[in-house]
């Protein structure tokens, strides 16, 4: 039942994204059905791939932290053991930050548009606590690019910013799949990649041989 409600909630959010990106609601709904059916097969396979590629899968402060894994694990512990399973002063901190979030939103609404844009959203502030600081850095860079884009051409920024953001999010998420394949193959960062024609590649190898002498060894 919880999975059904989660899927329905995601569908509602997708309709909002569909409206913002000026897409077809019917196409989005059909693609949602196809994606859900594919996910029933692909998700277990991808999990097995990740489980073999990353030995620290789901651990805190690791490349693949799996924040929802920690959330559902803690929910299960609370359901079985109650509040006694929480660390000391955890409930007190929850009360403090719960009240702080309400107070920040109240101040943001009372100040009006002129000053409220300088007050951060508590929901956005809590994302790095789940995913790590790298996500906040990415959002900061994206906001800077959007700010410059709006200064250069505000009309195009308003029309295409959501589509560009969606593409960047999808690309970043999809990259974890080839990253796991590279990890299984034994490749470790940093990885040097070059995209040259065969003729240019042969000239580069010949030039490296001449500069390095007979002891030069090319590793791929």
DOTORRO-295860 format. One record per residue: y, x, z of N, C-alpha, C in turn; residue in three letters; residue number from 1. Coordinates in pm, whole numbers, always signed. Layout:
N
<fifi <Y; X; Z>; <Y; X; Z>; <Y; X; Z>; ALA; NUM>
...
//
This chain:
220
<fifi <-120; +82; +0>; <+0; +0; +0>; <+126; +87; +0>; UNK; 1>
<fifi <+121; +197; +78>; <+237; +286; +84>; <+263; +351; -52>; UNK; 2>
<fifi <+156; +389; -123>; <+172; +449; -256>; <+231; +348; -355>; UNK; 3>
<fifi <+188; +222; -345>; <+242; +118; -433>; <+391; +98; -409>; UNK; 4>
<fifi <+430; +93; -281>; <+571; +77; -248>; <+652; +197; -293>; UNK; 5>
<fifi <+595; +317; -280>; <+665; +437; -324>; <+687; +436; -475>; UNK; 6>
<fifi <+584; +394; -550>; <+597; +386; -696>; <+701; +283; -737>; UNK; 7>
<fifi <+702; +167; -669>; <+801; +64; -699>; <+942; +113; -667>; UNK; 8>
<fifi <+957; +188; -558>; <+1087; +243; -523>; <+1134; +344; -627>; UNK; 9>
<fifi <+1042; +428; -673>; <+1077; +525; -778>; <+1117; +454; -907>; UNK; 10>
<fifi <+1048; +345; -938>; <+1081; +269; -1059>; <+1222; +213; -1052>; UNK; 11>
<fifi <+1260; +163; -935>; <+1396; +111; -918>; <+1499; +222; -937>; UNK; 12>
<fifi <+1472; +339; -882>; <+1562; +452; -899>; <+1567; +496; -1046>; UNK; 13>
<fifi <+1454; +487; -1115>; <+1450; +524; -1257>; <+1534; +429; -1341>; UNK; 14>
<fifi <+1537; +302; -1304>; <+1622; +208; -1376>; <+1770; +245; -1359>; UNK; 15>
<fifi <+1805; +295; -1242>; <+1943; +341; -1221>; <+1972; +462; -1309>; UNK; 16>
<fifi <+1877; +558; -1312>; <+1894; +675; -1398>; <+1901; +634; -1544>; UNK; 17>
<fifi <+1821; +535; -1582>; <+1822; +483; -1718>; <+1960; +427; -1753>; UNK; 18>
<fifi <+2021; +359; -1660>; <+2155; +303; -1684>; <+2259; +413; -1697>; UNK; 19>
<fifi <+2249; +517; -1613>; <+2347; +625; -1615>; <+2335; +711; -1740>; UNK; 20>
<fifi <+2214; +726; -1792>; <+2192; +810; -1911>; <+2196; +730; -2041>; UNK; 21>
<fifi <+2228; +600; -2034>; <+2240; +514; -2152>; <+2110; +509; -2232>; UNK; 22>
<fifi <+1997; +503; -2162>; <+1867; +499; -2227>; <+1816; +355; -2236>; UNK; 23>
<fifi <+1702; +339; -2302>; <+1643; +207; -2319>; <+1557; +171; -2197>; UNK; 24>
<fifi <+1583; +60; -2129>; <+1501; +21; -2013>; <+1355; -2; -2050>; UNK; 25>
<fifi <+1330; -60; -2167>; <+1192; -86; -2208>; <+1117; +45; -2231>; UNK; 26>
<fifi <+1182; +140; -2298>; <+1117; +270; -2322>; <+1089; +341; -2191>; UNK; 27>
<fifi <+1183; +331; -2097>; <+1164; +395; -1967>; <+1047; +333; -1892>; UNK; 28>
<fifi <+1035; +200; -1897>; <+928; +132; -1826>; <+791; +166; -1886>; UNK; 29>
<fifi <+783; +169; -2019>; <+657; +206; -2085>; <+620; +350; -2054>; UNK; 30>
<fifi <+719; +439; -2058>; <+691; +579; -2027>; <+649; +596; -1881>; UNK; 31>
<fifi <+702; +511; -1793>; <+661; +515; -1652>; <+514; +478; -1638>; UNK; 32>
<fifi <+469; +377; -1711>; <+328; +337; -1707>; <+239; +448; -1761>; UNK; 33>
<fifi <+279; +506; -1874>; <+200; +615; -1934>; <+196; +735; -1841>; UNK; 34>
<fifi <+312; +769; -1782>; <+317; +883; -1691>; <+233; +863; -1567>; UNK; 35>
<fifi <+232; +741; -1513>; <+150; +712; -1395>; <+1; +726; -1426>; UNK; 36>
<fifi <-40; +676; -1544>; <-180; +687; -1584>; <-220; +833; -1605>; UNK; 37>
<fifi <-132; +910; -1667>; <-162; +1052; -1688>; <-165; +1127; -1555>; UNK; 38>
<fifi <-77; +1086; -1462>; <-73; +1154; -1333>; <-201; +1139; -1253>; UNK; 39>
<fifi <-273; +1028; -1274>; <-401; +1009; -1204>; <-503; +1115; -1241>; UNK; 40>
<fifi <-490; +1172; -1360>; <-583; +1276; -1406>; <-523; +1415; -1389>; UNK; 41>
<fifi <-394; +1428; -1424>; <-332; +1560; -1424>; <-305; +1610; -1283>; UNK; 42>
<fifi <-261; +1523; -1192>; <-222; +1567; -1058>; <-335; +1637; -982>; UNK; 43>
<fifi <-458; +1582; -978>; <-566; +1655; -910>; <-596; +1790; -975>; UNK; 44>
<fifi <-588; +1796; -1108>; <-614; +1923; -1177>; <-507; +2026; -1143>; UNK; 45>
<fifi <-381; +1983; -1142>; <-272; +2075; -1109>; <-282; +2121; -964>; UNK; 46>
<fifi <-321; +2030; -874>; <-338; +2070; -734>; <-446; +2177; -720>; UNK; 47>
<fifi <-557; +2160; -788>; <-664; +2261; -784>; <-614; +2394; -839>; UNK; 48>
<fifi <-534; +2389; -945>; <-478; +2511; -1003>; <-384; +2579; -905>; UNK; 49>
<fifi <-296; +2502; -842>; <-204; +2559; -744>; <-279; +2614; -623>; UNK; 50>
<fifi <-383; +2543; -582>; <-458; +2584; -462>; <-525; +2719; -484>; UNK; 51>
<fifi <-568; +2745; -607>; <-632; +2873; -638>; <-530; +2983; -666>; UNK; 52>
<fifi <-413; +2946; -721>; <-314; +3046; -760>; <-228; +3092; -643>; UNK; 53>
<fifi <-192; +2999; -553>; <-102; +3032; -442>; <-178; +3016; -311>; UNK; 54>
<fifi <-205; +3129; -247>; <-280; +3124; -120>; <-194; +3075; -4>; UNK; 55>
<fifi <-62; +3080; -21>; <+29; +3033; +84>; <+86; +2896; +51>; UNK; 56>
<fifi <+12; +2815; -24>; <+58; +2683; -65>; <+84; +2595; +57>; UNK; 57>
<fifi <+203; +2538; +63>; <+238; +2447; +171>; <+293; +2512; +295>; UNK; 58>
<fifi <+299; +2645; +299>; <+350; +2714; +417>; <+502; +2720; +411>; UNK; 59>
<fifi <+563; +2718; +529>; <+709; +2717; +539>; <+766; +2851; +493>; UNK; 60>
<fifi <+881; +2844; +424>; <+953; +2961; +373>; <+869; +3040; +273>; UNK; 61>
<fifi <+791; +2971; +193>; <+711; +3032; +87>; <+755; +2972; -47>; UNK; 62>
<fifi <+715; +3035; -161>; <+759; +2984; -291>; <+723; +2838; -317>; UNK; 63>
<fifi <+608; +2792; -266>; <+567; +2652; -283>; <+556; +2589; -144>; UNK; 64>
<fifi <+668; +2543; -86>; <+664; +2495; +53>; <+596; +2360; +71>; UNK; 65>
<fifi <+593; +2274; -33>; <+535; +2140; -25>; <+589; +2064; +96>; UNK; 66>
<fifi <+719; +2027; +94>; <+779; +1963; +212>; <+718; +1829; +248>; UNK; 67>
<fifi <+675; +1751; +148>; <+616; +1621; +179>; <+482; +1637; +252>; UNK; 68>
<fifi <+414; +1747; +228>; <+290; +1774; +302>; <+318; +1784; +451>; UNK; 69>
<fifi <+425; +1854; +486>; <+463; +1870; +626>; <+506; +1736; +685>; UNK; 70>
<fifi <+580; +1657; +605>; <+628; +1527; +654>; <+512; +1434; +687>; UNK; 71>
<fifi <+419; +1421; +592>; <+306; +1329; +614>; <+212; +1380; +722>; UNK; 72>
<fifi <+200; +1511; +735>; <+118; +1566; +843>; <+179; +1532; +979>; UNK; 73>
<fifi <+311; +1549; +990>; <+377; +1516; +1116>; <+372; +1366; +1145>; UNK; 74>
<fifi <+381; +1284; +1039>; <+369; +1139; +1059>; <+231; +1102; +1111>; UNK; 75>
<fifi <+128; +1169; +1059>; <-8; +1141; +1106>; <-24; +1183; +1252>; UNK; 76>
<fifi <+35; +1298; +1288>; <+26; +1345; +1426>; <+98; +1249; +1520>; UNK; 77>
<fifi <+215; +1199; +1479>; <+288; +1104; +1563>; <+211; +973; +1578>; UNK; 78>
<fifi <+144; +931; +1470>; <+68; +808; +1477>; <-50; +817; +1571>; UNK; 79>
<fifi <-107; +936; +1586>; <-225; +954; +1671>; <-186; +991; +1814>; UNK; 80>
<fifi <-94; +1088; +1829>; <-61; +1142; +1960>; <+68; +1086; +2019>; UNK; 81>
<fifi <+149; +1018; +1938>; <+275; +965; +1989>; <+382; +1073; +1998>; UNK; 82>
<fifi <+489; +1043; +2071>; <+600; +1137; +2084>; <+563; +1262; +2163>; UNK; 83>
<fifi <+450; +1261; +2231>; <+409; +1380; +2306>; <+373; +1496; +2213>; UNK; 84>
<fifi <+348; +1467; +2084>; <+315; +1573; +1989>; <+438; +1650; +1943>; UNK; 85>
<fifi <+557; +1598; +1971>; <+680; +1664; +1928>; <+713; +1782; +2018>; UNK; 86>
<fifi <+780; +1885; +1964>; <+823; +1997; +2048>; <+928; +1953; +2151>; UNK; 87>
<fifi <+953; +2040; +2245>; <+1050; +2011; +2351>; <+1190; +1993; +2291>; UNK; 88>
<fifi <+1263; +1895; +2340>; <+1400; +1863; +2299>; <+1410; +1814; +2154>; UNK; 89>
<fifi <+1297; +1787; +2090>; <+1301; +1740; +1951>; <+1367; +1603; +1941>; UNK; 90>
<fifi <+1329; +1512; +2030>; <+1389; +1378; +2027>; <+1539; +1382; +2056>; UNK; 91>
<fifi <+1579; +1471; +2147>; <+1721; +1484; +2178>; <+1800; +1528; +2055>; UNK; 92>
<fifi <+1746; +1626; +1982>; <+1812; +1672; +1860>; <+1815; +1562; +1754>; UNK; 93>
<fifi <+1708; +1483; +1747>; <+1706; +1371; +1652>; <+1817; +1271; +1683>; UNK; 94>
<fifi <+1833; +1239; +1810>; <+1939; +1146; +1849>; <+2077; +1201; +1815>; UNK; 95>
<fifi <+2097; +1330; +1843>; <+2228; +1392; +1819>; <+2263; +1390; +1670>; UNK; 96>
<fifi <+2170; +1435; +1586>; <+2199; +1443; +1443>; <+2199; +1305; +1378>; UNK; 97>
<fifi <+2124; +1211; +1433>; <+2130; +1073; +1383>; <+2269; +1015; +1405>; UNK; 98>
<fifi <+2321; +1034; +1526>; <+2456; +987; +1554>; <+2561; +1063; +1475>; UNK; 99>
<fifi <+2539; +1194; +1455>; <+2635; +1274; +1378>; <+2643; +1228; +1233>; UNK; 100>
<fifi <+2527; +1194; +1175>; <+2525; +1147; +1036>; <+2603; +1016; +1021>; UNK; 101>
<fifi <+2584; +925; +1117>; <+2659; +799; +1112>; <+2808; +824; +1127>; UNK; 102>
<fifi <+2845; +915; +1218>; <+2986; +945; +1241>; <+3050; +1008; +1117>; UNK; 103>
<fifi <+2979; +1101; +1052>; <+3033; +1166; +932>; <+3054; +1065; +820>; UNK; 104>
<fifi <+2958; +976; +800>; <+2973; +873; +696>; <+3086; +777; +729>; UNK; 105>
<fifi <+3103; +745; +858>; <+3212; +656; +898>; <+3347; +720; +869>; UNK; 106>
<fifi <+3360; +848; +905>; <+3485; +919; +878>; <+3511; +928; +729>; UNK; 107>
<fifi <+3405; +953; +652>; <+3418; +963; +506>; <+3470; +833; +445>; UNK; 108>
<fifi <+3422; +719; +496>; <+3465; +590; +444>; <+3607; +554; +489>; UNK; 109>
<fifi <+3646; +599; +607>; <+3779; +565; +659>; <+3890; +647; +594>; UNK; 110>
<fifi <+3859; +769; +551>; <+3963; +856; +497>; <+4007; +817; +357>; UNK; 111>
<fifi <+3924; +747; +283>; <+3960; +710; +146>; <+3921; +817; +45>; UNK; 112>
<fifi <+3947; +786; -83>; <+3902; +875; -190>; <+3974; +1010; -190>; UNK; 113>
<fifi <+4097; +1013; -144>; <+4175; +1136; -153>; <+4114; +1248; -71>; UNK; 114>
<fifi <+4069; +1217; +51>; <+4018; +1321; +141>; <+3867; +1314; +160>; UNK; 115>
<fifi <+3806; +1201; +130>; <+3661; +1188; +154>; <+3578; +1279; +65>; UNK; 116>
<fifi <+3631; +1318; -51>; <+3554; +1405; -140>; <+3536; +1545; -84>; UNK; 117>
<fifi <+3613; +1580; +20>; <+3598; +1711; +83>; <+3496; +1709; +196>; UNK; 118>
<fifi <+3443; +1593; +229>; <+3344; +1581; +337>; <+3205; +1570; +275>; UNK; 119>
<fifi <+3113; +1659; +308>; <+2979; +1655; +246>; <+2897; +1537; +296>; UNK; 120>
<fifi <+2801; +1496; +214>; <+2709; +1389; +251>; <+2598; +1444; +340>; UNK; 121>
<fifi <+2570; +1381; +454>; <+2461; +1429; +540>; <+2326; +1432; +470>; UNK; 122>
<fifi <+2300; +1335; +382>; <+2171; +1333; +311>; <+2158; +1453; +219>; UNK; 123>
<fifi <+2269; +1494; +155>; <+2265; +1613; +70>; <+2253; +1740; +153>; UNK; 124>
<fifi <+2310; +1739; +273>; <+2304; +1857; +359>; <+2164; +1883; +411>; UNK; 125>
<fifi <+2082; +1777; +422>; <+1949; +1798; +481>; <+1846; +1847; +380>; UNK; 126>
<fifi <+1879; +1848; +249>; <+1782; +1891; +148>; <+1738; +2036; +168>; UNK; 127>
<fifi <+1829; +2132; +194>; <+1782; +2270; +214>; <+1688; +2286; +334>; UNK; 128>
<fifi <+1696; +2197; +432>; <+1606; +2206; +546>; <+1462; +2174; +505>; UNK; 129>
<fifi <+1445; +2093; +401>; <+1312; +2059; +352>; <+1263; +2160; +249>; UNK; 130>
<fifi <+1348; +2194; +153>; <+1306; +2273; +38>; <+1341; +2420; +48>; UNK; 131>
<fifi <+1432; +2458; +137>; <+1473; +2596; +148>; <+1612; +2618; +91>; UNK; 132>
<fifi <+1673; +2733; +119>; <+1812; +2757; +76>; <+1828; +2772; -74>; UNK; 133>
<fifi <+1721; +2807; -147>; <+1735; +2828; -292>; <+1783; +2701; -361>; UNK; 134>
<fifi <+1743; +2585; -310>; <+1784; +2459; -372>; <+1934; +2437; -356>; UNK; 135>
<fifi <+1988; +2473; -241>; <+2132; +2458; -219>; <+2211; +2551; -310>; UNK; 136>
<fifi <+2158; +2672; -333>; <+2225; +2766; -423>; <+2227; +2711; -565>; UNK; 137>
<fifi <+2114; +2654; -609>; <+2108; +2593; -742>; <+2208; +2479; -755>; UNK; 138>
<fifi <+2219; +2395; -653>; <+2312; +2283; -657>; <+2456; +2331; -659>; UNK; 139>
<fifi <+2483; +2439; -587>; <+2619; +2495; -586>; <+2657; +2547; -724>; UNK; 140>
<fifi <+2565; +2618; -789>; <+2592; +2668; -924>; <+2608; +2553; -1024>; UNK; 141>
<fifi <+2521; +2452; -1011>; <+2533; +2336; -1100>; <+2665; +2263; -1082>; UNK; 142>
<fifi <+2709; +2248; -957>; <+2838; +2183; -931>; <+2953; +2262; -989>; UNK; 143>
<fifi <+2943; +2395; -982>; <+3048; +2480; -1040>; <+3054; +2464; -1192>; UNK; 144>
<fifi <+2936; +2461; -1257>; <+2932; +2442; -1402>; <+2989; +2305; -1440>; UNK; 145>
<fifi <+2953; +2202; -1364>; <+3005; +2068; -1392>; <+3156; +2062; -1372>; UNK; 146>
<fifi <+3206; +2131; -1271>; <+3350; +2133; -1246>; <+3425; +2195; -1364>; UNK; 147>
<fifi <+3374; +2307; -1415>; <+3437; +2372; -1530>; <+3426; +2284; -1654>; UNK; 148>
<fifi <+3308; +2221; -1672>; <+3287; +2133; -1788>; <+3384; +2017; -1787>; UNK; 149>
<fifi <+3408; +1958; -1670>; <+3502; +1846; -1660>; <+3645; +1890; -1691>; UNK; 150>
<fifi <+3679; +2014; -1657>; <+3812; +2065; -1689>; <+3828; +2088; -1839>; UNK; 151>
<fifi <+3720; +2132; -1905>; <+3727; +2160; -2048>; <+3722; +2031; -2130>; UNK; 152>
<fifi <+3625; +1944; -2101>; <+3608; +1819; -2176>; <+3549; +1713; -2082>; UNK; 153>
<fifi <+3636; +1636; -2021>; <+3591; +1540; -1920>; <+3509; +1427; -1982>; UNK; 154>
<fifi <+3544; +1383; -2103>; <+3472; +1272; -2166>; <+3326; +1308; -2192>; UNK; 155>
<fifi <+3302; +1426; -2248>; <+3164; +1468; -2274>; <+3090; +1497; -2144>; UNK; 156>
<fifi <+3160; +1549; -2045>; <+3096; +1576; -1916>; <+3048; +1446; -1851>; UNK; 157>
<fifi <+3131; +1343; -1857>; <+3092; +1214; -1800>; <+2975; +1151; -1875>; UNK; 158>
<fifi <+2968; +1174; -2007>; <+2865; +1111; -2088>; <+2731; +1183; -2081>; UNK; 159>
<fifi <+2734; +1317; -2071>; <+2610; +1394; -2085>; <+2570; +1471; -1959>; UNK; 160>
<fifi <+2650; +1466; -1853>; <+2618; +1545; -1734>; <+2485; +1504; -1673>; UNK; 161>
<fifi <+2459; +1373; -1666>; <+2334; +1326; -1606>; <+2213; +1366; -1690>; UNK; 162>
<fifi <+2227; +1363; -1822>; <+2117; +1404; -1909>; <+2088; +1553; -1895>; UNK; 163>
<fifi <+2194; +1634; -1888>; <+2176; +1778; -1869>; <+2112; +1807; -1734>; UNK; 164>
<fifi <+2158; +1737; -1630>; <+2100; +1757; -1497>; <+1953; +1719; -1495>; UNK; 165>
<fifi <+1918; +1609; -1561>; <+1777; +1566; -1566>; <+1691; +1670; -1636>; UNK; 166>
<fifi <+1742; +1726; -1746>; <+1667; +1829; -1817>; <+1647; +1954; -1734>; UNK; 167>
<fifi <+1749; +1996; -1660>; <+1736; +2114; -1575>; <+1635; +2091; -1463>; UNK; 168>
<fifi <+1638; +1972; -1404>; <+1543; +1940; -1297>; <+1401; +1938; -1350>; UNK; 169>
<fifi <+1380; +1875; -1466>; <+1246; +1870; -1525>; <+1197; +2009; -1562>; UNK; 170>
<fifi <+1285; +2089; -1622>; <+1245; +2224; -1660>; <+1207; +2310; -1541>; UNK; 171>
<fifi <+1284; +2298; -1433>; <+1253; +2375; -1313>; <+1120; +2331; -1253>; UNK; 172>
<fifi <+1092; +2200; -1257>; <+965; +2152; -1203>; <+846; +2189; -1289>; UNK; 173>
<fifi <+863; +2177; -1421>; <+752; +2208; -1512>; <+718; +2356; -1509>; UNK; 174>
<fifi <+817; +2442; -1480>; <+792; +2586; -1480>; <+688; +2626; -1376>; UNK; 175>
<fifi <+670; +2546; -1271>; <+571; +2583; -1169>; <+430; +2589; -1227>; UNK; 176>
<fifi <+404; +2514; -1334>; <+271; +2517; -1395>; <+243; +2650; -1464>; UNK; 177>
<fifi <+328; +2698; -1558>; <+303; +2832; -1613>; <+314; +2942; -1508>; UNK; 178>
<fifi <+395; +2919; -1404>; <+404; +3018; -1297>; <+270; +3034; -1226>; UNK; 179>
<fifi <+201; +2922; -1202>; <+69; +2930; -1138>; <-33; +2996; -1230>; UNK; 180>
<fifi <-23; +2971; -1360>; <-114; +3035; -1456>; <-93; +3186; -1457>; UNK; 181>
<fifi <+34; +3229; -1454>; <+64; +3372; -1447>; <+12; +3433; -1318>; UNK; 182>
<fifi <+22; +3357; -1208>; <-28; +3408; -1080>; <-179; +3425; -1083>; UNK; 183>
<fifi <-250; +3330; -1147>; <-395; +3343; -1160>; <-432; +3463; -1247>; UNK; 184>
<fifi <-348; +3493; -1348>; <-375; +3606; -1437>; <-340; +3740; -1374>; UNK; 185>
<fifi <-277; +3739; -1258>; <-246; +3863; -1188>; <-107; +3917; -1213>; UNK; 186>
<fifi <-22; +3843; -1284>; <+114; +3889; -1309>; <+200; +3863; -1185>; UNK; 187>
<fifi <+283; +3960; -1153>; <+373; +3948; -1039>; <+516; +3978; -1084>; UNK; 188>
<fifi <+614; +3905; -1030>; <+753; +3931; -1068>; <+800; +4065; -1014>; UNK; 189>
<fifi <+898; +4129; -1080>; <+966; +4083; -1201>; <+884; +4110; -1327>; UNK; 190>
<fifi <+893; +4020; -1425>; <+822; +4032; -1551>; <+924; +4053; -1662>; UNK; 191>
<fifi <+904; +4157; -1741>; <+994; +4186; -1853>; <+945; +4109; -1976>; UNK; 192>
<fifi <+1032; +4029; -2035>; <+996; +3950; -2153>; <+1094; +3981; -2265>; UNK; 193>
<fifi <+1043; +3993; -2386>; <+1129; +4016; -2502>; <+1078; +3931; -2618>; UNK; 194>
<fifi <+1172; +3881; -2698>; <+1138; +3796; -2812>; <+1195; +3861; -2937>; UNK; 195>
<fifi <+1111; +3937; -3008>; <+1152; +4011; -3127>; <+1057; +3980; -3241>; UNK; 196>
<fifi <+1104; +4004; -3363>; <+1015; +3995; -3477>; <+917; +4112; -3476>; UNK; 197>
<fifi <+811; +4102; -3555>; <+711; +4209; -3557>; <+773; +4340; -3604>; UNK; 198>
<fifi <+859; +4333; -3706>; <+922; +4456; -3757>; <+1012; +4519; -3651>; UNK; 199>
<fifi <+1094; +4436; -3583>; <+1181; +4490; -3479>; <+1100; +4543; -3362>; UNK; 200>
<fifi <+988; +4478; -3330>; <+902; +4524; -3222>; <+840; +4659; -3254>; UNK; 201>
<fifi <+796; +4678; -3380>; <+738; +4807; -3422>; <+842; +4918; -3415>; UNK; 202>
<fifi <+966; +4888; -3456>; <+1072; +4989; -3448>; <+1101; +5026; -3303>; UNK; 203>
<fifi <+1099; +4927; -3213>; <+1124; +4954; -3072>; <+1015; +5043; -3013>; UNK; 204>
<fifi <+889; +5014; -3045>; <+778; +5095; -2994>; <+786; +5237; -3047>; UNK; 205>
<fifi <+817; +5252; -3177>; <+830; +5385; -3237>; <+943; +5463; -3172>; UNK; 206>
<fifi <+1055; +5396; -3146>; <+1168; +5462; -3082>; <+1133; +5507; -2941>; UNK; 207>
<fifi <+1059; +5424; -2867>; <+1019; +5460; -2731>; <+923; +5579; -2733>; UNK; 208>
<fifi <+836; +5584; -2833>; <+743; +5697; -2845>; <+820; +5826; -2868>; UNK; 209>
<fifi <+920; +5821; -2955>; <+996; +5941; -2986>; <+1077; +5989; -2865>; UNK; 210>
<fifi <+1130; +5896; -2787>; <+1212; +5933; -2672>; <+1129; +5982; -2554>; UNK; 211>
<fifi <+1010; +5924; -2536>; <+929; +5956; -2418>; <+826; +6064; -2444>; UNK; 212>
<fifi <+798; +6095; -2569>; <+699; +6199; -2597>; <+559; +6143; -2604>; UNK; 213>
<fifi <+462; +6232; -2599>; <+322; +6193; -2613>; <+268; +6122; -2490>; UNK; 214>
<fifi <+335; +6137; -2377>; <+284; +6077; -2254>; <+325; +5930; -2240>; UNK; 215>
<fifi <+395; +5877; -2339>; <+442; +5738; -2330>; <+323; +5643; -2340>; UNK; 216>
<fifi <+322; +5547; -2253>; <+215; +5446; -2254>; <+278; +5308; -2249>; UNK; 217>
<fifi <+246; +5227; -2344>; <+300; +5092; -2351>; <+208; +4997; -2278>; UNK; 218>
<fifi <+265; +4924; -2184>; <+187; +4826; -2108>; <+240; +4688; -2138>; UNK; 219>
<fifi <+150; +4595; -2163>; <+187; +4457; -2190>; <+149; +4374; -2068>; UNK; 220>
//
